[in-house]
C-alpha cells in the first residue's frame, strides 16, 4: 500500500456503526472525485471504546 491509507478516528458516542460506514464511503468518493493517484487508497473509520483496569 505504500502509505495509501486514510484513517479517521471518531468518538463512539457521537457516531454509530452505520454512520461510520457511510462516512468511510463518503470520504472515499470525495477522494475519487478530487484526486489523481495510482492504485487504491484505503479509507478506515476507527470507532472504538476502551476500558482499562490495573491489578496490583
PDB file of N, H, CA, C and O in Angstrom:
ATOM      1  N   UNK A   1       0.817  -1.203   0.000  1.00  0.00           N
ATOM      2  CA  UNK A   1       0.000   0.000   0.000  1.00  0.00           C
ATOM      3  C   UNK A   1       0.857   1.262   0.000  1.00  0.00           C
ATOM      4  O   UNK A   1       0.427   2.288  -0.526  1.00  0.00           O
ATOM      5  N   UNK A   2       2.033   1.216   0.563  1.00  0.00           N
ATOM      6  H   UNK A   2       2.382   0.382   0.991  1.00  0.00           H
ATOM      7  CA  UNK A   2       2.978   2.337   0.492  1.00  0.00           C
ATOM      8  C   UNK A   2       2.377   3.644   0.979  1.00  0.00           C
ATOM      9  O   UNK A   2       2.542   4.679   0.333  1.00  0.00           O
ATOM     10  N   UNK A   3       1.680   3.612   2.115  1.00  0.00           N
ATOM     11  H   UNK A   3       1.546   2.772   2.640  1.00  0.00           H
ATOM     12  CA  UNK A   3       1.148   4.848   2.677  1.00  0.00           C
ATOM     13  C   UNK A   3      -0.167   5.297   2.093  1.00  0.00           C
ATOM     14  O   UNK A   3      -0.606   6.412   2.373  1.00  0.00           O
ATOM     15  N   UNK A   4      -0.807   4.481   1.299  1.00  0.00           N
ATOM     16  H   UNK A   4      -0.450   3.575   1.072  1.00  0.00           H
ATOM     17  CA  UNK A   4      -2.078   4.878   0.695  1.00  0.00           C
ATOM     18  C   UNK A   4      -3.235   4.467   1.588  1.00  0.00           C
ATOM     19  O   UNK A   4      -4.052   3.621   1.225  1.00  0.00           O
ATOM     20  N   UNK A   5      -3.289   5.071   2.745  1.00  0.00           N
ATOM     21  H   UNK A   5      -2.625   5.758   3.040  1.00  0.00           H
ATOM     22  CA  UNK A   5      -4.351   4.766   3.695  1.00  0.00           C
ATOM     23  C   UNK A   5      -4.731   6.045   4.426  1.00  0.00           C
ATOM     24  O   UNK A   5      -3.869   6.837   4.806  1.00  0.00           O
ATOM     25  N   UNK A   6      -6.026   6.235   4.615  1.00  0.00           N
ATOM     26  H   UNK A   6      -6.726   5.592   4.305  1.00  0.00           H
ATOM     27  CA  UNK A   6      -6.549   7.354   5.397  1.00  0.00           C
ATOM     28  C   UNK A   6      -7.283   6.754   6.578  1.00  0.00           C
ATOM     29  O   UNK A   6      -8.172   5.921   6.405  1.00  0.00           O
ATOM     30  N   UNK A   7      -6.913   7.174   7.781  1.00  0.00           N
ATOM     31  H   UNK A   7      -6.190   7.851   7.922  1.00  0.00           H
ATOM     32  CA  UNK A   7      -7.595   6.701   8.989  1.00  0.00           C
ATOM     33  C   UNK A   7      -8.300   7.874   9.644  1.00  0.00           C
ATOM     34  O   UNK A   7      -7.714   8.939   9.838  1.00  0.00           O
ATOM     35  N   UNK A   8      -9.559   7.668   9.981  1.00  0.00           N
ATOM     36  H   UNK A   8     -10.035   6.803   9.824  1.00  0.00           H
ATOM     37  CA  UNK A   8     -10.372   8.679  10.642  1.00  0.00           C
ATOM     38  C   UNK A   8     -10.789   8.105  11.986  1.00  0.00           C
ATOM     39  O   UNK A   8     -11.426   7.054  12.045  1.00  0.00           O
ATOM     40  N   UNK A   9     -10.432   8.791  13.063  1.00  0.00           N
ATOM     41  H   UNK A   9      -9.914   9.645  13.015  1.00  0.00           H
ATOM     42  CA  UNK A   9     -10.799   8.339  14.402  1.00  0.00           C
ATOM     43  C   UNK A   9     -11.972   9.188  14.870  1.00  0.00           C
ATOM     44  O   UNK A   9     -11.889  10.416  14.891  1.00  0.00           O
ATOM     45  N   UNK A  10     -13.067   8.530  15.245  1.00  0.00           N
ATOM     46  H   UNK A  10     -13.135   7.532  15.227  1.00  0.00           H
ATOM     47  CA  UNK A  10     -14.278   9.234  15.667  1.00  0.00           C
ATOM     48  C   UNK A  10     -14.628   8.848  17.097  1.00  0.00           C
ATOM     49  O   UNK A  10     -14.196   7.811  17.600  1.00  0.00           O
ATOM     50  N   UNK A  11     -15.410   9.691  17.735  1.00  0.00           N
ATOM     51  H   UNK A  11     -15.761  10.534  17.327  1.00  0.00           H
ATOM     52  CA  UNK A  11     -15.890   9.407  19.085  1.00  0.00           C
ATOM     53  C   UNK A  11     -17.070   8.443  18.986  1.00  0.00           C
ATOM     54  O   UNK A  11     -18.043   8.737  18.292  1.00  0.00           O
ATOM     55  N   UNK A  12     -17.003   7.302  19.665  1.00  0.00           N
ATOM     56  H   UNK A  12     -16.213   7.062  20.229  1.00  0.00           H
ATOM     57  CA  UNK A  12     -18.070   6.302  19.524  1.00  0.00           C
ATOM     58  C   UNK A  12     -19.423   6.775  20.039  1.00  0.00           C
ATOM     59  O   UNK A  12     -20.455   6.264  19.606  1.00  0.00           O
ATOM     60  N   UNK A  13     -19.440   7.738  20.953  1.00  0.00           N
ATOM     61  H   UNK A  13     -18.602   8.154  21.305  1.00  0.00           H
ATOM     62  CA  UNK A  13     -20.723   8.231  21.458  1.00  0.00           C
ATOM     63  C   UNK A  13     -21.381   9.218  20.498  1.00  0.00           C
ATOM     64  O   UNK A  13     -22.554   9.551  20.668  1.00  0.00           O
ATOM     65  N   UNK A  14     -20.648   9.689  19.496  1.00  0.00           N
ATOM     66  H   UNK A  14     -19.695   9.418  19.358  1.00  0.00           H
ATOM     67  CA  UNK A  14     -21.199  10.662  18.552  1.00  0.00           C
ATOM     68  C   UNK A  14     -21.555  10.058  17.196  1.00  0.00           C
ATOM     69  O   UNK A  14     -22.252  10.695  16.407  1.00  0.00           O
ATOM     70  N   UNK A  15     -21.095   8.854  16.912  1.00  0.00           N
ATOM     71  H   UNK A  15     -20.529   8.336  17.553  1.00  0.00           H
ATOM     72  CA  UNK A  15     -21.345   8.250  15.607  1.00  0.00           C
ATOM     73  C   UNK A  15     -21.572   6.748  15.798  1.00  0.00           C
ATOM     74  O   UNK A  15     -20.835   6.097  16.539  1.00  0.00           O
ATOM     75  N   UNK A  16     -22.587   6.203  15.133  1.00  0.00           N
ATOM     76  H   UNK A  16     -23.186   6.732  14.532  1.00  0.00           H
ATOM     77  CA  UNK A  16     -22.852   4.768  15.268  1.00  0.00           C
ATOM     78  C   UNK A  16     -22.184   4.003  14.120  1.00  0.00           C
ATOM     79  O   UNK A  16     -21.548   4.603  13.254  1.00  0.00           O
ATOM     80  N   UNK A  17     -22.334   2.687  14.123  1.00  0.00           N
ATOM     81  H   UNK A  17     -22.851   2.200  14.827  1.00  0.00           H
ATOM     82  CA  UNK A  17     -21.668   1.852  13.123  1.00  0.00           C
ATOM     83  C   UNK A  17     -22.108   2.190  11.702  1.00  0.00           C
ATOM     84  O   UNK A  17     -21.283   2.241  10.791  1.00  0.00           O
ATOM     85  N   UNK A  18     -23.394   2.418  11.514  1.00  0.00           N
ATOM     86  H   UNK A  18     -24.065   2.376  12.255  1.00  0.00           H
ATOM     87  CA  UNK A  18     -23.896   2.748  10.179  1.00  0.00           C
ATOM     88  C   UNK A  18     -23.316   4.077   9.700  1.00  0.00           C
ATOM     89  O   UNK A  18     -22.908   4.193   8.545  1.00  0.00           O
ATOM     90  N   UNK A  19     -23.276   5.073  10.574  1.00  0.00           N
ATOM     91  H   UNK A  19     -23.607   4.979  11.513  1.00  0.00           H
ATOM     92  CA  UNK A  19     -22.717   6.375  10.210  1.00  0.00           C
ATOM     93  C   UNK A  19     -21.224   6.266   9.904  1.00  0.00           C
ATOM     94  O   UNK A  19     -20.724   6.959   9.018  1.00  0.00           O
ATOM     95  N   UNK A  20     -20.511   5.408  10.626  1.00  0.00           N
ATOM     96  H   UNK A  20     -20.917   4.845  11.346  1.00  0.00           H
ATOM     97  CA  UNK A  20     -19.085   5.205  10.365  1.00  0.00           C
ATOM     98  C   UNK A  20     -18.885   4.619   8.968  1.00  0.00           C
ATOM     99  O   UNK A  20     -17.992   5.042   8.235  1.00  0.00           O
ATOM    100  N   UNK A  21     -19.709   3.657   8.608  1.00  0.00           N
ATOM    101  H   UNK A  21     -20.435   3.313   9.204  1.00  0.00           H
ATOM    102  CA  UNK A  21     -19.630   3.056   7.278  1.00  0.00           C
ATOM    103  C   UNK A  21     -19.931   4.097   6.200  1.00  0.00           C
ATOM    104  O   UNK A  21     -19.230   4.175   5.191  1.00  0.00           O
ATOM    105  N   UNK A  22     -20.967   4.886   6.419  1.00  0.00           N
ATOM    106  H   UNK A  22     -21.536   4.822   7.239  1.00  0.00           H
ATOM    107  CA  UNK A  22     -21.336   5.933   5.464  1.00  0.00           C
ATOM    108  C   UNK A  22     -20.233   6.975   5.338  1.00  0.00           C
ATOM    109  O   UNK A  22     -19.934   7.433   4.235  1.00  0.00           O
ATOM    110  N   UNK A  23     -19.628   7.351   6.459  1.00  0.00           N
ATOM    111  H   UNK A  23     -19.870   6.978   7.355  1.00  0.00           H
ATOM    112  CA  UNK A  23     -18.540   8.330   6.445  1.00  0.00           C
ATOM    113  C   UNK A  23     -17.361   7.813   5.621  1.00  0.00           C
ATOM    114  O   UNK A  23     -16.789   8.561   4.828  1.00  0.00           O
ATOM    115  N   UNK A  24     -16.996   6.556   5.798  1.00  0.00           N
ATOM    116  H   UNK A  24     -17.460   5.948   6.442  1.00  0.00           H
ATOM    117  CA  UNK A  24     -15.890   5.976   5.030  1.00  0.00           C
ATOM    118  C   UNK A  24     -16.191   6.004   3.534  1.00  0.00           C
ATOM    119  O   UNK A  24     -15.324   6.352   2.733  1.00  0.00           O
ATOM    120  N   UNK A  25     -17.412   5.640   3.155  1.00  0.00           N
ATOM    121  H   UNK A  25     -18.117   5.358   3.806  1.00  0.00           H
ATOM    122  CA  UNK A  25     -17.790   5.661   1.743  1.00  0.00           C
ATOM    123  C   UNK A  25     -17.789   7.081   1.187  1.00  0.00           C
ATOM    124  O   UNK A  25     -17.331   7.307   0.067  1.00  0.00           O
ATOM    125  N   UNK A  26     -18.303   8.047   1.970  1.00  0.00           N
ATOM    126  H   UNK A  26     -18.674   7.863   2.880  1.00  0.00           H
ATOM    127  CA  UNK A  26     -18.336   9.440   1.522  1.00  0.00           C
ATOM    128  C   UNK A  26     -16.929   9.994   1.306  1.00  0.00           C
ATOM    129  O   UNK A  26     -16.673  10.680   0.317  1.00  0.00           O
ATOM    130  N   UNK A  27     -16.026   9.697   2.228  1.00  0.00           N
ATOM    131  H   UNK A  27     -16.234   9.140   3.032  1.00  0.00           H
ATOM    132  CA  UNK A  27     -14.651  10.185   2.095  1.00  0.00           C
ATOM    133  C   UNK A  27     -13.967   9.521   0.905  1.00  0.00           C
ATOM    134  O   UNK A  27     -13.242  10.182   0.162  1.00  0.00           O
ATOM    135  N   UNK A  28     -14.187   8.226   0.717  1.00  0.00           N
ATOM    136  H   UNK A  28     -14.776   7.689   1.321  1.00  0.00           H
ATOM    137  CA  UNK A  28     -13.608   7.529  -0.435  1.00  0.00           C
ATOM    138  C   UNK A  28     -14.120   8.128  -1.745  1.00  0.00           C
ATOM    139  O   UNK A  28     -13.348   8.310  -2.685  1.00  0.00           O
ATOM    140  N   UNK A  29     -15.410   8.433  -1.810  1.00  0.00           N
ATOM    141  H   UNK A  29     -16.037   8.285  -1.045  1.00  0.00           H
ATOM    142  CA  UNK A  29     -15.972   9.058  -3.014  1.00  0.00           C
ATOM    143  C   UNK A  29     -15.379  10.435  -3.249  1.00  0.00           C
ATOM    144  O   UNK A  29     -15.094  10.795  -4.391  1.00  0.00           O
ATOM    145  N   UNK A  30     -15.188  11.210  -2.193  1.00  0.00           N
ATOM    146  H   UNK A  30     -15.419  10.918  -1.265  1.00  0.00           H
ATOM    147  CA  UNK A  30     -14.598  12.550  -2.321  1.00  0.00           C
ATOM    148  C   UNK A  30     -13.157  12.455  -2.829  1.00  0.00           C
ATOM    149  O   UNK A  30     -12.741  13.254  -3.668  1.00  0.00           O
ATOM    150  N   UNK A  31     -12.404  11.490  -2.327  1.00  0.00           N
ATOM    151  H   UNK A  31     -12.742  10.841  -1.645  1.00  0.00           H
ATOM    152  CA  UNK A  31     -11.027  11.292  -2.796  1.00  0.00           C
ATOM    153  C   UNK A  31     -11.024  10.932  -4.277  1.00  0.00           C
ATOM    154  O   UNK A  31     -10.211  11.454  -5.040  1.00  0.00           O
ATOM    155  N   UNK A  32     -11.929  10.045  -4.691  1.00  0.00           N
ATOM    156  H   UNK A  32     -12.590   9.621  -4.071  1.00  0.00           H
ATOM    157  CA  UNK A  32     -12.005   9.654  -6.100  1.00  0.00           C
ATOM    158  C   UNK A  32     -12.319  10.843  -6.999  1.00  0.00           C
ATOM    159  O   UNK A  32     -11.785  10.943  -8.103  1.00  0.00           O
ATOM    160  N   UNK A  33     -13.177  11.739  -6.537  1.00  0.00           N
ATOM    161  H   UNK A  33     -13.610  11.657  -5.640  1.00  0.00           H
ATOM    162  CA  UNK A  33     -13.611  12.867  -7.357  1.00  0.00           C
ATOM    163  C   UNK A  33     -12.573  13.984  -7.438  1.00  0.00           C
ATOM    164  O   UNK A  33     -12.526  14.703  -8.436  1.00  0.00           O
ATOM    165  N   UNK A  34     -11.742  14.142  -6.409  1.00  0.00           N
ATOM    166  H   UNK A  34     -11.781  13.558  -5.598  1.00  0.00           H
ATOM    167  CA  UNK A  34     -10.877  15.324  -6.343  1.00  0.00           C
ATOM    168  C   UNK A  34      -9.390  15.042  -6.527  1.00  0.00           C
ATOM    169  O   UNK A  34      -8.611  15.981  -6.688  1.00  0.00           O
ATOM    170  N   UNK A  35      -8.976  13.784  -6.508  1.00  0.00           N
ATOM    171  H   UNK A  35      -9.609  13.021  -6.377  1.00  0.00           H
ATOM    172  CA  UNK A  35      -7.547  13.481  -6.571  1.00  0.00           C
ATOM    173  C   UNK A  35      -7.240  12.512  -7.705  1.00  0.00           C
ATOM    174  O   UNK A  35      -8.097  11.742  -8.138  1.00  0.00           O
ATOM    175  N   UNK A  36      -5.998  12.570  -8.172  1.00  0.00           N
ATOM    176  H   UNK A  36      -5.302  13.195  -7.820  1.00  0.00           H
ATOM    177  CA  UNK A  36      -5.496  11.584  -9.126  1.00  0.00           C
ATOM    178  C   UNK A  36      -4.363  10.838  -8.443  1.00  0.00           C
ATOM    179  O   UNK A  36      -3.455  11.457  -7.887  1.00  0.00           O
ATOM    180  N   UNK A  37      -4.410   9.514  -8.481  1.00  0.00           N
ATOM    181  H   UNK A  37      -5.147   9.011  -8.933  1.00  0.00           H
ATOM    182  CA  UNK A  37      -3.428   8.708  -7.767  1.00  0.00           C
ATOM    183  C   UNK A  37      -3.363   7.330  -8.419  1.00  0.00           C
ATOM    184  O   UNK A  37      -4.353   6.860  -8.980  1.00  0.00           O
ATOM    185  N   UNK A  38      -2.216   6.690  -8.348  1.00  0.00           N
ATOM    186  H   UNK A  38      -1.411   7.071  -7.892  1.00  0.00           H
ATOM    187  CA  UNK A  38      -2.123   5.317  -8.863  1.00  0.00           C
ATOM    188  C   UNK A  38      -2.629   4.327  -7.820  1.00  0.00           C
ATOM    189  O   UNK A  38      -2.429   4.535  -6.624  1.00  0.00           O
ATOM    190  N   UNK A  39      -3.270   3.273  -8.251  1.00  0.00           N
ATOM    191  H   UNK A  39      -3.432   3.104  -9.223  1.00  0.00           H
ATOM    192  CA  UNK A  39      -3.718   2.228  -7.330  1.00  0.00           C
ATOM    193  C   UNK A  39      -4.930   2.614  -6.522  1.00  0.00           C
ATOM    194  O   UNK A  39      -5.825   3.307  -7.006  1.00  0.00           O
ATOM    195  N   UNK A  40      -4.950   2.153  -5.271  1.00  0.00           N
ATOM    196  H   UNK A  40      -4.222   1.590  -4.878  1.00  0.00           H
ATOM    197  CA  UNK A  40      -6.088   2.367  -4.387  1.00  0.00           C
ATOM    198  C   UNK A  40      -5.656   3.105  -3.129  1.00  0.00           C
ATOM    199  O   UNK A  40      -4.489   3.066  -2.741  1.00  0.00           O
ATOM    200  N   UNK A  41      -6.609   3.774  -2.498  1.00  0.00           N
ATOM    201  H   UNK A  41      -7.558   3.806  -2.813  1.00  0.00           H
ATOM    202  CA  UNK A  41      -6.411   4.377  -1.183  1.00  0.00           C
ATOM    203  C   UNK A  41      -7.435   3.745  -0.252  1.00  0.00           C
ATOM    204  O   UNK A  41      -8.636   3.781  -0.518  1.00  0.00           O
ATOM    205  N   UNK A  42      -6.953   3.170   0.835  1.00  0.00           N
ATOM    206  H   UNK A  42      -5.977   3.140   1.051  1.00  0.00           H
ATOM    207  CA  UNK A  42      -7.843   2.541   1.818  1.00  0.00           C
ATOM    208  C   UNK A  42      -8.321   3.608   2.799  1.00  0.00           C
ATOM    209  O   UNK A  42      -7.509   4.342   3.363  1.00  0.00           O
ATOM    210  N   UNK A  43      -9.627   3.694   3.004  1.00  0.00           N
ATOM    211  H   UNK A  43     -10.286   3.098   2.546  1.00  0.00           H
ATOM    212  CA  UNK A  43     -10.222   4.630   3.956  1.00  0.00           C
ATOM    213  C   UNK A  43     -10.780   3.814   5.116  1.00  0.00           C
ATOM    214  O   UNK A  43     -11.634   2.949   4.919  1.00  0.00           O
ATOM    215  N   UNK A  44     -10.295   4.092   6.329  1.00  0.00           N
ATOM    216  H   UNK A  44      -9.602   4.794   6.489  1.00  0.00           H
ATOM    217  CA  UNK A  44     -10.695   3.344   7.517  1.00  0.00           C
ATOM    218  C   UNK A  44     -11.240   4.306   8.558  1.00  0.00           C
ATOM    219  O   UNK A  44     -10.569   5.271   8.925  1.00  0.00           O
ATOM    220  N   UNK A  45     -12.451   4.050   9.036  1.00  0.00           N
ATOM    221  H   UNK A  45     -12.996   3.267   8.738  1.00  0.00           H
ATOM    222  CA  UNK A  45     -13.017   4.814  10.151  1.00  0.00           C
ATOM    223  C   UNK A  45     -12.860   3.954  11.401  1.00  0.00           C
ATOM    224  O   UNK A  45     -13.321   2.814  11.450  1.00  0.00           O
ATOM    225  N   UNK A  46     -12.204   4.519  12.404  1.00  0.00           N
ATOM    226  H   UNK A  46     -11.829   5.445  12.365  1.00  0.00           H
ATOM    227  CA  UNK A  46     -11.953   3.801  13.654  1.00  0.00           C
ATOM    228  C   UNK A  46     -12.901   4.349  14.709  1.00  0.00           C
ATOM    229  O   UNK A  46     -12.878   5.535  15.040  1.00  0.00           O
ATOM    230  N   UNK A  47     -13.734   3.457  15.227  1.00  0.00           N
ATOM    231  H   UNK A  47     -13.753   2.494  14.958  1.00  0.00           H
ATOM    232  CA  UNK A  47     -14.715   3.815  16.253  1.00  0.00           C
ATOM    233  C   UNK A  47     -14.612   2.763  17.335  1.00  0.00           C
ATOM    234  O   UNK A  47     -15.118   1.652  17.182  1.00  0.00           O
ATOM    235  N   UNK A  48     -13.955   3.113  18.434  1.00  0.00           N
ATOM    236  H   UNK A  48     -13.544   4.016  18.559  1.00  0.00           H
ATOM    237  CA  UNK A  48     -13.744   2.103  19.460  1.00  0.00           C
ATOM    238  C   UNK A  48     -13.893   2.691  20.853  1.00  0.00           C
ATOM    239  O   UNK A  48     -13.717   3.888  21.075  1.00  0.00           O
ATOM    240  N   UNK A  49     -14.220   1.815  21.769  1.00  0.00           N
ATOM    241  H   UNK A  49     -14.363   0.842  21.588  1.00  0.00           H
ATOM    242  CA  UNK A  49     -14.296   2.160  23.186  1.00  0.00           C
ATOM    243  C   UNK A  49     -13.300   1.273  23.913  1.00  0.00           C
ATOM    244  O   UNK A  49     -13.253   0.065  23.683  1.00  0.00           O
ATOM    245  N   UNK A  50     -12.505   1.870  24.787  1.00  0.00           N
ATOM    246  H   UNK A  50     -12.542   2.852  24.973  1.00  0.00           H
ATOM    247  CA  UNK A  50     -11.522   1.095  25.541  1.00  0.00           C
ATOM    248  C   UNK A  50     -11.812   1.226  27.026  1.00  0.00           C
ATOM    249  O   UNK A  50     -12.161   2.297  27.522  1.00  0.00           O
ATOM    250  N   UNK A  51     -11.662   0.134  27.703  1.00  0.00           N
ATOM    251  H   UNK A  51     -11.378  -0.736  27.300  1.00  0.00           H
ATOM    252  CA  UNK A  51     -11.798   0.113  29.153  1.00  0.00           C
ATOM    253  C   UNK A  51     -10.555  -0.560  29.711  1.00  0.00           C
ATOM    254  O   UNK A  51     -10.243  -1.697  29.354  1.00  0.00           O
ATOM    255  N   UNK A  52      -9.843   0.144  30.589  1.00  0.00           N
ATOM    256  H   UNK A  52     -10.096   1.067  30.878  1.00  0.00           H
ATOM    257  CA  UNK A  52      -8.579  -0.363  31.114  1.00  0.00           C
ATOM    258  C   UNK A  52      -8.649  -0.408  32.627  1.00  0.00           C
ATOM    259  O   UNK A  52      -9.079   0.551  33.268  1.00  0.00           O
ATOM    260  N   UNK A  53      -8.224  -1.531  33.198  1.00  0.00           N
ATOM    261  H   UNK A  53      -7.876  -2.310  32.677  1.00  0.00           H
ATOM    262  CA  UNK A  53      -8.108  -1.680  34.650  1.00  0.00           C
ATOM    263  C   UNK A  53      -6.733  -2.236  34.955  1.00  0.00           C
ATOM    264  O   UNK A  53      -6.137  -2.933  34.133  1.00  0.00           O
ATOM    265  N   UNK A  54      -6.232  -1.926  36.139  1.00  0.00           N
ATOM    266  H   UNK A  54      -6.716  -1.360  36.806  1.00  0.00           H
ATOM    267  CA  UNK A  54      -4.920  -2.414  36.555  1.00  0.00           C
ATOM    268  C   UNK A  54      -5.063  -3.227  37.829  1.00  0.00           C
ATOM    269  O   UNK A  54      -5.804  -2.846  38.735  1.00  0.00           O
ATOM    270  N   UNK A  55      -4.365  -4.329  37.898  1.00  0.00           N
ATOM    271  H   UNK A  55      -3.764  -4.638  37.162  1.00  0.00           H
ATOM    272  CA  UNK A  55      -4.317  -5.149  39.105  1.00  0.00           C
ATOM    273  C   UNK A  55      -2.944  -4.956  39.735  1.00  0.00           C
ATOM    274  O   UNK A  55      -1.924  -4.975  39.046  1.00  0.00           O
ATOM    275  N   UNK A  56      -2.928  -4.772  41.041  1.00  0.00           N
ATOM    276  H   UNK A  56      -3.756  -4.757  41.601  1.00  0.00           H
ATOM    277  CA  UNK A  56      -1.655  -4.587  41.747  1.00  0.00           C
ATOM    278  C   UNK A  56      -1.417  -5.719  42.699  1.00  0.00           C
ATOM    279  O   UNK A  56      -0.396  -5.743  43.386  1.00  0.00           O
TER     280      UNK A  56
END
